[in-house]
Amino acid sequence: MNASKHAICALHEVPDGGGHEAAPAILVLRRGDEAWAYRNVCPHFSIPLNYEPDAFWTYGGGLLMCAHHSAMFRFEDGECIDGPCLGARLERVAIRIEDGRVVIDDESIT
């Protein structure tokens, strides 16, 4: 049985070099035409990576900082490269870009 797909946002809604809360507890990061999605949960204390809705701290178009503990995560693989959870990873959500939209399988949303 094929999973149905769901567009969670348009790629242009994600700031280039930044992040966007695209679906409940899903963060999309973007650099140019590339995008990555993760659960919006810091592996350090299992809390959201942002203080305010849809406001993420990103640096150099490639690093995301947890607003609570300053852990730094790479866009490409979600690995923590600095901070209290060094070596841990964000939980990836598989996405693809179709016709300028960020698309995931519906079972990835739950």
Biopython code that builds the backbone (N, CA, C, O; Angstrom):
import numpy as np
from Bio.PDB.StructureBuilder import StructureBuilder

atoms = [
    (1, "MET", "N", (0.837, -1.176, 0.000)),
    (1, "MET", "CA", (0.000, 0.000, 0.000)),
    (1, "MET", "C", (0.887, 1.246, 0.000)),
    (1, "MET", "O", (1.813, 1.336, 0.806)),
    (2, "ASN", "N", (0.622, 2.206, -0.889)),
    (2, "ASN", "CA", (1.390, 3.440, -0.965)),
    (2, "ASN", "C", (0.887, 4.438, 0.060)),
    (2, "ASN", "O", (-0.318, 4.593, 0.260)),
    (3, "ALA", "N", (1.812, 5.100, 0.695)),
    (3, "ALA", "CA", (1.443, 6.165, 1.636)),
    (3, "ALA", "C", (1.031, 7.393, 0.836)),
    (3, "ALA", "O", (1.593, 7.670, -0.223)),
    (4, "SER", "N", (0.060, 8.117, 1.341)),
    (4, "SER", "CA", (-0.316, 9.345, 0.661)),
    (4, "SER", "C", (0.654, 10.435, 1.072)),
    (4, "SER", "O", (1.237, 10.402, 2.156)),
    (5, "LYS", "N", (0.814, 11.415, 0.168)),
    (5, "LYS", "CA", (1.754, 12.486, 0.451)),
    (5, "LYS", "C", (0.999, 13.759, 0.809)),
    (5, "LYS", "O", (-0.185, 13.913, 0.510)),
    (6, "HIS", "N", (1.721, 14.660, 1.455)),
    (6, "HIS", "CA", (1.106, 15.863, 1.993)),
    (6, "HIS", "C", (2.106, 17.006, 1.860)),
    (6, "HIS", "O", (3.246, 16.879, 2.307)),
    (7, "ALA", "N", (1.697, 18.123, 1.251)),
    (7, "ALA", "CA", (2.549, 19.312, 1.188)),
    (7, "ALA", "C", (2.424, 20.047, 2.514)),
    (7, "ALA", "O", (1.319, 20.400, 2.925)),
    (8, "ILE", "N", (3.549, 20.280, 3.189)),
    (8, "ILE", "CA", (3.504, 20.959, 4.485)),
    (8, "ILE", "C", (3.793, 22.452, 4.373)),
    (8, "ILE", "O", (3.453, 23.218, 5.275)),
    (9, "CYS", "N", (4.421, 22.873, 3.270)),
    (9, "CYS", "CA", (4.639, 24.297, 3.029)),
    (9, "CYS", "C", (5.223, 24.457, 1.639)),
    (9, "CYS", "O", (5.639, 23.486, 1.007)),
    (10, "ALA", "N", (5.249, 25.694, 1.173)),
    (10, "ALA", "CA", (5.960, 26.009, -0.065)),
    (10, "ALA", "C", (7.420, 26.250, 0.307)),
    (10, "ALA", "O", (7.711, 26.757, 1.391)),
    (11, "LEU", "N", (8.334, 25.891, -0.584)),
    (11, "LEU", "CA", (9.752, 26.079, -0.292)),
    (11, "LEU", "C", (10.056, 27.553, -0.019)),
    (11, "LEU", "O", (10.875, 27.858, 0.847)),
    (12, "HIS", "N", (9.421, 28.454, -0.730)),
    (12, "HIS", "CA", (9.696, 29.888, -0.544)),
    (12, "HIS", "C", (9.240, 30.405, 0.824)),
    (12, "HIS", "O", (9.649, 31.495, 1.224)),
    (13, "GLU", "N", (8.408, 29.655, 1.552)),
    (13, "GLU", "CA", (8.004, 30.053, 2.906)),
    (13, "GLU", "C", (9.121, 29.846, 3.926)),
    (13, "GLU", "O", (9.074, 30.405, 5.021)),
    (14, "VAL", "N", (10.112, 29.051, 3.572)),
    (14, "VAL", "CA", (11.253, 28.802, 4.451)),
    (14, "VAL", "C", (12.333, 29.802, 4.060)),
    (14, "VAL", "O", (12.803, 29.775, 2.923)),
    (15, "PRO", "N", (12.736, 30.679, 4.968)),
    (15, "PRO", "CA", (13.766, 31.657, 4.611)),
    (15, "PRO", "C", (15.056, 30.962, 4.178)),
    (15, "PRO", "O", (15.478, 29.989, 4.802)),
    (16, "ASP", "N", (15.681, 31.459, 3.114)),
    (16, "ASP", "CA", (16.953, 30.900, 2.672)),
    (16, "ASP", "C", (17.975, 31.079, 3.796)),
    (16, "ASP", "O", (18.232, 32.203, 4.227)),
    (17, "GLY", "N", (18.550, 29.988, 4.265)),
    (17, "GLY", "CA", (19.480, 30.024, 5.379)),
    (17, "GLY", "C", (18.794, 30.006, 6.729)),
    (17, "GLY", "O", (19.433, 30.241, 7.754)),
    (18, "GLY", "N", (17.481, 29.727, 6.742)),
    (18, "GLY", "CA", (16.717, 29.757, 7.982)),
    (18, "GLY", "C", (15.805, 28.565, 8.146)),
    (18, "GLY", "O", (15.930, 27.557, 7.451)),
    (19, "GLY", "N", (14.873, 28.706, 9.093)),
    (19, "GLY", "CA", (13.958, 27.627, 9.412)),
    (19, "GLY", "C", (12.518, 28.086, 9.443)),
    (19, "GLY", "O", (12.232, 29.276, 9.570)),
    (20, "HIS", "N", (11.609, 27.124, 9.325)),
    (20, "HIS", "CA", (10.169, 27.394, 9.310)),
    (20, "HIS", "C", (9.451, 26.234, 9.980)),
    (20, "HIS", "O", (9.737, 25.073, 9.691)),
    (21, "GLU", "N", (8.519, 26.545, 10.875)),
    (21, "GLU", "CA", (7.686, 25.528, 11.515)),
    (21, "GLU", "C", (6.557, 25.209, 10.545)),
    (21, "GLU", "O", (5.558, 25.926, 10.481)),
    (22, "ALA", "N", (6.726, 24.118, 9.788)),
    (22, "ALA", "CA", (5.857, 23.843, 8.652)),
    (22, "ALA", "C", (4.631, 23.016, 8.985)),
    (22, "ALA", "O", (3.626, 23.100, 8.280)),
    (23, "ALA", "N", (4.686, 22.242, 10.009)),
    (23, "ALA", "CA", (3.570, 21.400, 10.428)),
    (23, "ALA", "C", (3.727, 21.219, 11.931)),
    (23, "ALA", "O", (4.772, 21.568, 12.480)),
    (24, "PRO", "N", (2.724, 20.687, 12.608)),
    (24, "PRO", "CA", (2.879, 20.514, 14.055)),
    (24, "PRO", "C", (4.176, 19.772, 14.396)),
    (24, "PRO", "O", (4.370, 18.616, 14.022)),
    (25, "ALA", "N", (5.048, 20.467, 15.109)),
    (25, "ALA", "CA", (6.313, 19.907, 15.600)),
    (25, "ALA", "C", (7.284, 19.486, 14.505)),
    (25, "ALA", "O", (8.145, 18.640, 14.747)),
    (26, "ILE", "N", (7.166, 20.060, 13.293)),
    (26, "ILE", "CA", (8.117, 19.774, 12.227)),
    (26, "ILE", "C", (8.785, 21.076, 11.800)),
    (26, "ILE", "O", (8.118, 22.063, 11.488)),
    (27, "LEU", "N", (10.098, 21.057, 11.792)),
    (27, "LEU", "CA", (10.931, 22.180, 11.393)),
    (27, "LEU", "C", (11.539, 21.880, 10.027)),
    (27, "LEU", "O", (12.106, 20.808, 9.816)),
    (28, "VAL", "N", (11.420, 22.834, 9.099)),
    (28, "VAL", "CA", (12.078, 22.707, 7.795)),
    (28, "VAL", "C", (13.188, 23.743, 7.746)),
    (28, "VAL", "O", (12.961, 24.919, 8.034)),
    (29, "LEU", "N", (14.385, 23.310, 7.383)),
    (29, "LEU", "CA", (15.540, 24.177, 7.201)),
    (29, "LEU", "C", (15.850, 24.251, 5.713)),
    (29, "LEU", "O", (15.648, 23.279, 4.985)),
    (30, "ARG", "N", (16.340, 25.402, 5.259)),
    (30, "ARG", "CA", (16.576, 25.567, 3.816)),
    (30, "ARG", "C", (17.876, 26.305, 3.563)),
    (30, "ARG", "O", (18.248, 27.230, 4.286)),
    (31, "ARG", "N", (18.556, 25.866, 2.511)),
    (31, "ARG", "CA", (19.705, 26.582, 1.963)),
    (31, "ARG", "C", (19.581, 26.486, 0.451)),
    (31, "ARG", "O", (19.808, 25.427, -0.134)),
    (32, "GLY", "N", (19.217, 27.604, -0.180)),
    (32, "GLY", "CA", (19.010, 27.612, -1.627)),
    (32, "GLY", "C", (17.857, 26.703, -2.002)),
    (32, "GLY", "O", (16.747, 26.841, -1.489)),
    (33, "ASP", "N", (18.131, 25.770, -2.904)),
    (33, "ASP", "CA", (17.100, 24.825, -3.349)),
    (33, "ASP", "C", (17.074, 23.539, -2.516)),
    (33, "ASP", "O", (16.284, 22.635, -2.791)),
    (34, "GLU", "N", (17.935, 23.458, -1.501)),
    (34, "GLU", "CA", (17.975, 22.276, -0.638)),
    (34, "GLU", "C", (17.157, 22.524, 0.618)),
    (34, "GLU", "O", (17.084, 23.650, 1.109)),
    (35, "ALA", "N", (16.544, 21.470, 1.134)),
    (35, "ALA", "CA", (15.774, 21.574, 2.376)),
    (35, "ALA", "C", (15.889, 20.268, 3.153)),
    (35, "ALA", "O", (16.041, 19.187, 2.585)),
    (36, "TRP", "N", (15.810, 20.411, 4.472)),
    (36, "TRP", "CA", (15.858, 19.277, 5.392)),
    (36, "TRP", "C", (14.759, 19.477, 6.418)),
    (36, "TRP", "O", (14.435, 20.613, 6.763)),
    (37, "ALA", "N", (14.186, 18.400, 6.907)),
    (37, "ALA", "CA", (13.133, 18.513, 7.923)),
    (37, "ALA", "C", (13.467, 17.626, 9.111)),
    (37, "ALA", "O", (14.017, 16.534, 8.970)),
    (38, "TYR", "N", (13.114, 18.138, 10.295)),
    (38, "TYR", "CA", (13.360, 17.432, 11.545)),
    (38, "TYR", "C", (12.183, 17.653, 12.478)),
    (38, "TYR", "O", (11.426, 18.611, 12.318)),
    (39, "ARG", "N", (12.032, 16.773, 13.443)),
    (39, "ARG", "CA", (11.090, 17.013, 14.527)),
    (39, "ARG", "C", (11.606, 18.223, 15.299)),
    (39, "ARG", "O", (12.807, 18.330, 15.544)),
    (40, "ASN", "N", (10.737, 19.112, 15.678)),
    (40, "ASN", "CA", (11.138, 20.315, 16.405)),
    (40, "ASN", "C", (11.306, 19.990, 17.892)),
    (40, "ASN", "O", (10.576, 20.490, 18.748)),
    (41, "VAL", "N", (12.293, 19.136, 18.165)),
    (41, "VAL", "CA", (12.554, 18.667, 19.527)),
    (41, "VAL", "C", (14.069, 18.600, 19.722)),
    (41, "VAL", "O", (14.766, 17.913, 18.975)),
    (42, "CYS", "N", (14.569, 19.309, 20.720)),
    (42, "CYS", "CA", (15.994, 19.238, 21.039)),
    (42, "CYS", "C", (16.282, 17.916, 21.750)),
    (42, "CYS", "O", (15.562, 17.557, 22.683)),
    (43, "PRO", "N", (17.311, 17.187, 21.334)),
    (43, "PRO", "CA", (17.617, 15.921, 22.001)),
    (43, "PRO", "C", (18.159, 16.096, 23.418)),
    (43, "PRO", "O", (18.264, 15.120, 24.160)),
    (44, "HIS", "N", (18.499, 17.307, 23.799)),
    (44, "HIS", "CA", (19.042, 17.535, 25.136)),
    (44, "HIS", "C", (17.969, 17.366, 26.215)),
    (44, "HIS", "O", (18.162, 16.600, 27.159)),
    (45, "PHE", "N", (16.833, 18.078, 26.085)),
    (45, "PHE", "CA", (15.767, 17.983, 27.085)),
    (45, "PHE", "C", (14.395, 17.703, 26.486)),
    (45, "PHE", "O", (13.386, 17.832, 27.179)),
    (46, "SER", "N", (14.337, 17.326, 25.220)),
    (46, "SER", "CA", (13.069, 17.020, 24.534)),
    (46, "SER", "C", (12.085, 18.190, 24.594)),
    (46, "SER", "O", (10.905, 18.006, 24.890)),
    (47, "ILE", "N", (12.581, 19.383, 24.311)),
    (47, "ILE", "CA", (11.745, 20.585, 24.242)),
    (47, "ILE", "C", (11.917, 21.201, 22.863)),
    (47, "ILE", "O", (12.894, 20.893, 22.180)),
    (48, "PRO", "N", (10.994, 22.067, 22.428)),
    (48, "PRO", "CA", (11.133, 22.693, 21.108)),
    (48, "PRO", "C", (12.446, 23.470, 20.985)),
    (48, "PRO", "O", (12.991, 23.955, 21.976)),
    (49, "LEU", "N", (12.933, 23.576, 19.773)),
    (49, "LEU", "CA", (14.186, 24.275, 19.493)),
    (49, "LEU", "C", (14.015, 25.793, 19.478)),
    (49, "LEU", "O", (15.002, 26.528, 19.450)),
    (50, "ASN", "N", (12.781, 26.260, 19.497)),
    (50, "ASN", "CA", (12.509, 27.700, 19.428)),
    (50, "ASN", "C", (11.750, 28.164, 20.661)),
    (50, "ASN", "O", (11.053, 27.380, 21.307)),
    (51, "TYR", "N", (11.893, 29.472, 20.989)),
    (51, "TYR", "CA", (11.130, 30.081, 22.089)),
    (51, "TYR", "C", (9.749, 30.512, 21.622)),
    (51, "TYR", "O", (8.751, 30.292, 22.309)),
    (52, "GLU", "N", (9.704, 31.129, 20.445)),
    (52, "GLU", "CA", (8.463, 31.673, 19.903)),
    (52, "GLU", "C", (8.072, 30.895, 18.653)),
    (52, "GLU", "O", (8.934, 30.353, 17.962)),
    (53, "PRO", "N", (6.767, 30.837, 18.359)),
    (53, "PRO", "CA", (6.334, 30.116, 17.157)),
    (53, "PRO", "C", (7.053, 30.612, 15.901)),
    (53, "PRO", "O", (7.151, 31.814, 15.658)),
    (54, "ASP", "N", (7.545, 29.673, 15.123)),
    (54, "ASP", "CA", (8.164, 29.920, 13.824)),
    (54, "ASP", "C", (9.367, 30.859, 13.876)),
    (54, "ASP", "O", (9.698, 31.470, 12.860)),
    (55, "ALA", "N", (10.028, 30.996, 15.017)),
    (55, "ALA", "CA", (11.231, 31.833, 15.144)),
    (55, "ALA", "C", (12.416, 30.949, 15.518)),
    (55, "ALA", "O", (12.518, 30.476, 16.650)),
    (56, "PHE", "N", (13.312, 30.731, 14.554)),
    (56, "PHE", "CA", (14.467, 29.851, 14.764)),
    (56, "PHE", "C", (15.753, 30.645, 14.595)),
    (56, "PHE", "O", (15.839, 31.533, 13.747)),
    (57, "TRP", "N", (16.748, 30.322, 15.406)),
    (57, "TRP", "CA", (18.044, 30.980, 15.339)),
    (57, "TRP", "C", (18.954, 30.138, 14.460)),
    (57, "TRP", "O", (19.292, 29.004, 14.799)),
    (58, "THR", "N", (19.349, 30.714, 13.316)),
    (58, "THR", "CA", (20.233, 30.026, 12.381)),
    (58, "THR", "C", (21.437, 30.915, 12.100)),
    (58, "THR", "O", (21.371, 32.139, 12.214)),
    (59, "TYR", "N", (22.535, 30.270, 11.731)),
    (59, "TYR", "CA", (23.787, 30.981, 11.513)),
    (59, "TYR", "C", (24.478, 30.469, 10.256)),
    (59, "TYR", "O", (24.611, 29.263, 10.049)),
    (60, "GLY", "N", (24.913, 31.403, 9.426)),
    (60, "GLY", "CA", (25.704, 31.061, 8.252)),
    (60, "GLY", "C", (25.010, 30.164, 7.254)),
    (60, "GLY", "O", (25.677, 29.526, 6.439)),
    (61, "GLY", "N", (23.697, 30.095, 7.294)),
    (61, "GLY", "CA", (22.968, 29.249, 6.350)),
    (61, "GLY", "C", (23.245, 27.776, 6.513)),
    (61, "GLY", "O", (22.999, 26.994, 5.595)),
    (62, "GLY", "N", (23.758, 27.376, 7.678)),
    (62, "GLY", "CA", (24.069, 25.968, 7.846)),
    (62, "GLY", "C", (23.985, 25.440, 9.251)),
    (62, "GLY", "O", (24.126, 24.236, 9.466)),
    (63, "LEU", "N", (23.752, 26.328, 10.239)),
    (63, "LEU", "CA", (23.664, 25.879, 11.619)),
    (63, "LEU", "C", (22.393, 26.394, 12.272)),
    (63, "LEU", "O", (21.996, 27.541, 12.066)),
    (64, "LEU", "N", (21.768, 25.545, 13.052)),
    (64, "LEU", "CA", (20.579, 25.870, 13.827)),
    (64, "LEU", "C", (20.965, 25.813, 15.297)),
    (64, "LEU", "O", (21.614, 24.862, 15.735)),
    (65, "MET", "N", (20.568, 26.830, 16.062)),
    (65, "MET", "CA", (20.870, 26.836, 17.489)),
    (65, "MET", "C", (19.595, 26.645, 18.292)),
    (65, "MET", "O", (18.588, 27.302, 18.030)),
    (66, "CYS", "N", (19.636, 25.745, 19.271)),
    (66, "CYS", "CA", (18.529, 25.577, 20.195)),
    (66, "CYS", "C", (18.419, 26.849, 21.034)),
    (66, "CYS", "O", (19.402, 27.286, 21.632)),
    (67, "ALA", "N", (17.244, 27.435, 21.080)),
    (67, "ALA", "CA", (17.026, 28.682, 21.805)),
    (67, "ALA", "C", (17.119, 28.500, 23.320)),
    (67, "ALA", "O", (17.247, 29.486, 24.046)),
    (68, "HIS", "N", (17.058, 27.285, 23.801)),
    (68, "HIS", "CA", (17.054, 27.034, 25.239)),
    (68, "HIS", "C", (18.440, 26.724, 25.806)),
    (68, "HIS", "O", (18.769, 27.166, 26.907)),
    (69, "HIS", "N", (19.253, 25.970, 25.065)),
    (69, "HIS", "CA", (20.523, 25.504, 25.613)),
    (69, "HIS", "C", (21.719, 25.807, 24.718)),
    (69, "HIS", "O", (22.839, 25.395, 25.019)),
    (70, "SER", "N", (21.491, 26.524, 23.621)),
    (70, "SER", "CA", (22.552, 26.931, 22.689)),
    (70, "SER", "C", (23.262, 25.773, 21.998)),
    (70, "SER", "O", (24.376, 25.954, 21.507)),
    (71, "ALA", "N", (22.663, 24.606, 21.946)),
    (71, "ALA", "CA", (23.234, 23.504, 21.171)),
    (71, "ALA", "C", (23.167, 23.881, 19.693)),
    (71, "ALA", "O", (22.175, 24.454, 19.241)),
    (72, "MET", "N", (24.217, 23.561, 18.941)),
    (72, "MET", "CA", (24.297, 23.905, 17.519)),
    (72, "MET", "C", (24.187, 22.637, 16.669)),
    (72, "MET", "O", (24.916, 21.669, 16.883)),
    (73, "PHE", "N", (23.268, 22.656, 15.706)),
    (73, "PHE", "CA", (22.990, 21.510, 14.839)),
    (73, "PHE", "C", (23.236, 21.869, 13.386)),
    (73, "PHE", "O", (22.896, 22.970, 12.951)),
    (74, "ARG", "N", (23.825, 20.947, 12.629)),
    (74, "ARG", "CA", (24.031, 21.149, 11.190)),
    (74, "ARG", "C", (22.716, 20.937, 10.443)),
    (74, "ARG", "O", (21.937, 20.045, 10.778)),
    (75, "PHE", "N", (22.482, 21.756, 9.443)),
    (75, "PHE", "CA", (21.294, 21.599, 8.598)),
    (75, "PHE", "C", (21.263, 20.221, 7.948)),
    (75, "PHE", "O", (20.230, 19.552, 7.968)),
    (76, "GLU", "N", (22.393, 19.784, 7.367)),
    (76, "GLU", "CA", (22.426, 18.606, 6.488)),
    (76, "GLU", "C", (22.061, 17.302, 7.174)),
    (76, "GLU", "O", (21.390, 16.455, 6.584)),
    (77, "ASP", "N", (22.494, 17.137, 8.408)),
    (77, "ASP", "CA", (22.282, 15.835, 9.055)),
    (77, "ASP", "C", (21.726, 15.943, 10.479)),
    (77, "ASP", "O", (21.506, 14.926, 11.136)),
    (78, "GLY", "N", (21.497, 17.172, 10.958)),
    (78, "GLY", "CA", (20.922, 17.361, 12.286)),
    (78, "GLY", "C", (21.851, 17.027, 13.431)),
    (78, "GLY", "O", (21.414, 16.971, 14.581)),
    (79, "GLU", "N", (23.132, 16.801, 13.144)),
    (79, "GLU", "CA", (24.071, 16.451, 14.217)),
    (79, "GLU", "C", (24.426, 17.673, 15.049)),
    (79, "GLU", "O", (24.670, 18.758, 14.520)),
    (80, "CYS", "N", (24.449, 17.475, 16.365)),
    (80, "CYS", "CA", (24.872, 18.521, 17.289)),
    (80, "CYS", "C", (26.394, 18.581, 17.261)),
    (80, "CYS", "O", (27.068, 17.604, 17.587)),
    (81, "ILE", "N", (26.935, 19.748, 16.866)),
    (81, "ILE", "CA", (28.386, 19.892, 16.767)),
    (81, "ILE", "C", (28.962, 20.738, 17.900)),
    (81, "ILE", "O", (30.180, 20.867, 18.028)),
    (82, "ASP", "N", (28.072, 21.321, 18.728)),
    (82, "ASP", "CA", (28.530, 22.104, 19.870)),
    (82, "ASP", "C", (27.389, 22.235, 20.873)),
    (82, "ASP", "O", (26.231, 22.404, 20.491)),
    (83, "GLY", "N", (27.718, 22.157, 22.134)),
    (83, "GLY", "CA", (26.695, 22.327, 23.162)),
    (83, "GLY", "C", (26.488, 21.097, 24.015)),
    (83, "GLY", "O", (27.264, 20.145, 23.933)),
    (84, "PRO", "N", (25.445, 21.106, 24.836)),
    (84, "PRO", "CA", (25.249, 20.068, 25.847)),
    (84, "PRO", "C", (24.892, 18.685, 25.314)),
    (84, "PRO", "O", (24.962, 17.708, 26.059)),
    (85, "CYS", "N", (24.516, 18.581, 24.058)),
    (85, "CYS", "CA", (24.173, 17.248, 23.515)),
    (85, "CYS", "C", (25.089, 16.896, 22.345)),
    (85, "CYS", "O", (24.652, 16.269, 21.380)),
    (86, "LEU", "N", (26.344, 17.293, 22.428)),
    (86, "LEU", "CA", (27.339, 17.054, 21.398)),
    (86, "LEU", "C", (27.277, 15.615, 20.890)),
    (86, "LEU", "O", (27.320, 14.667, 21.675)),
    (87, "GLY", "N", (27.176, 15.463, 19.566)),
    (87, "GLY", "CA", (27.124, 14.140, 18.947)),
    (87, "GLY", "C", (25.726, 13.569, 18.778)),
    (87, "GLY", "O", (25.536, 12.635, 17.999)),
    (88, "ALA", "N", (24.731, 14.116, 19.498)),
    (88, "ALA", "CA", (23.340, 13.666, 19.319)),
    (88, "ALA", "C", (22.821, 14.232, 17.996)),
    (88, "ALA", "O", (23.447, 15.109, 17.401)),
    (89, "ARG", "N", (21.689, 13.731, 17.545)),
    (89, "ARG", "CA", (21.102, 14.203, 16.287)),
    (89, "ARG", "C", (19.634, 14.534, 16.474)),
    (89, "ARG", "O", (18.935, 13.951, 17.302)),
    (90, "LEU", "N", (19.192, 15.498, 15.669)),
    (90, "LEU", "CA", (17.761, 15.767, 15.570)),
    (90, "LEU", "C", (17.111, 14.609, 14.837)),
    (90, "LEU", "O", (17.767, 13.944, 14.035)),
    (91, "GLU", "N", (15.836, 14.353, 15.095)),
    (91, "GLU", "CA", (15.121, 13.264, 14.427)),
    (91, "GLU", "C", (14.650, 13.734, 13.054)),
    (91, "GLU", "O", (13.804, 14.622, 12.943)),
    (92, "ARG", "N", (15.209, 13.125, 12.012)),
    (92, "ARG", "CA", (14.916, 13.515, 10.633)),
    (92, "ARG", "C", (13.492, 13.118, 10.234)),
    (92, "ARG", "O", (12.977, 12.074, 10.632)),
    (93, "VAL", "N", (12.885, 13.984, 9.440)),
    (93, "VAL", "CA", (11.605, 13.700, 8.790)),
    (93, "VAL", "C", (11.891, 13.712, 7.296)),
    (93, "VAL", "O", (12.359, 14.719, 6.763)),
    (94, "ALA", "N", (11.616, 12.609, 6.618)),
    (94, "ALA", "CA", (11.906, 12.508, 5.181)),
    (94, "ALA", "C", (10.993, 13.443, 4.394)),
    (94, "ALA", "O", (9.772, 13.411, 4.543)),
    (95, "ILE", "N", (11.610, 14.280, 3.550)),
    (95, "ILE", "CA", (10.860, 15.196, 2.699)),
    (95, "ILE", "C", (11.401, 15.112, 1.277)),
    (95, "ILE", "O", (12.453, 14.525, 1.023)),
    (96, "ARG", "N", (10.663, 15.704, 0.374)),
    (96, "ARG", "CA", (11.124, 15.912, -0.996)),
    (96, "ARG", "C", (10.487, 17.206, -1.491)),
    (96, "ARG", "O", (9.459, 17.642, -0.972)),
    (97, "ILE", "N", (11.096, 17.802, -2.479)),
    (97, "ILE", "CA", (10.576, 19.032, -3.065)),
    (97, "ILE", "C", (9.889, 18.668, -4.374)),
    (97, "ILE", "O", (10.507, 18.085, -5.264)),
    (98, "GLU", "N", (8.610, 19.013, -4.488)),
    (98, "GLU", "CA", (7.836, 18.756, -5.708)),
    (98, "GLU", "C", (7.129, 20.046, -6.100)),
    (98, "GLU", "O", (6.327, 20.584, -5.337)),
    (99, "ASP", "N", (7.433, 20.533, -7.288)),
    (99, "ASP", "CA", (6.784, 21.739, -7.808)),
    (99, "ASP", "C", (6.840, 22.905, -6.810)),
    (99, "ASP", "O", (5.858, 23.624, -6.624)),
    (100, "GLY", "N", (8.008, 23.079, -6.172)),
    (100, "GLY", "CA", (8.195, 24.181, -5.248)),
    (100, "GLY", "C", (7.535, 23.993, -3.889)),
    (100, "GLY", "O", (7.466, 24.931, -3.095)),
    (101, "ARG", "N", (7.049, 22.782, -3.616)),
    (101, "ARG", "CA", (6.419, 22.487, -2.320)),
    (101, "ARG", "C", (7.242, 21.470, -1.559)),
    (101, "ARG", "O", (7.860, 20.590, -2.158)),
    (102, "VAL", "N", (7.251, 21.587, -0.240)),
    (102, "VAL", "CA", (7.915, 20.606, 0.620)),
    (102, "VAL", "C", (6.864, 19.542, 0.943)),
    (102, "VAL", "O", (5.823, 19.843, 1.527)),
    (103, "VAL", "N", (7.148, 18.302, 0.557)),
    (103, "VAL", "CA", (6.187, 17.211, 0.638)),
    (103, "VAL", "C", (6.735, 16.096, 1.536)),
    (103, "VAL", "O", (7.909, 15.733, 1.459)),
    (104, "ILE", "N", (5.855, 15.567, 2.385)),
    (104, "ILE", "CA", (6.196, 14.386, 3.194)),
    (104, "ILE", "C", (5.076, 13.369, 3.046)),
    (104, "ILE", "O", (3.977, 13.695, 2.595)),
    (105, "ASP", "N", (5.370, 12.132, 3.433)),
    (105, "ASP", "CA", (4.326, 11.113, 3.492)),
    (105, "ASP", "C", (3.473, 11.380, 4.717)),
    (105, "ASP", "O", (3.997, 11.793, 5.753)),
    (106, "ASP", "N", (2.181, 11.155, 4.623)),
    (106, "ASP", "CA", (1.264, 11.464, 5.719)),
    (106, "ASP", "C", (1.642, 10.789, 7.033)),
    (106, "ASP", "O", (1.424, 11.371, 8.096)),
    (107, "GLU", "N", (2.204, 9.577, 6.996)),
    (107, "GLU", "CA", (2.539, 8.920, 8.258)),
    (107, "GLU", "C", (3.692, 9.611, 8.972)),
    (107, "GLU", "O", (3.908, 9.364, 10.158)),
    (108, "SER", "N", (4.441, 10.471, 8.282)),
    (108, "SER", "CA", (5.540, 11.219, 8.919)),
    (108, "SER", "C", (5.028, 12.332, 9.812)),
    (108, "SER", "O", (5.773, 12.833, 10.655)),
    (109, "ILE", "N", (3.773, 12.732, 9.650)),
    (109, "ILE", "CA", (3.203, 13.847, 10.419)),
    (109, "ILE", "C", (2.803, 13.424, 11.802)),
    (109, "ILE", "O", (2.856, 14.233, 12.728)),
    (110, "THR", "N", (2.405, 12.185, 11.976)),
    (110, "THR", "CA", (1.889, 11.749, 13.283)),
    (110, "THR", "C", (2.968, 11.637, 14.325)),
    (110, "THR", "O", (2.686, 11.282, 15.470)),
]
sb = StructureBuilder()
sb.init_structure("model")
sb.init_model(0)
sb.init_chain("A")
sb.init_seg("    ")
for serial, (resi, resn, name, xyz) in enumerate(atoms, 1):
    if name == "N":
        sb.init_residue(resn, " ", resi, " ")
    sb.init_atom(name, np.array(xyz, "f"), 0.0, 1.0, " ", f" {name:<3s}", serial, name[0])
structure = sb.get_structure()
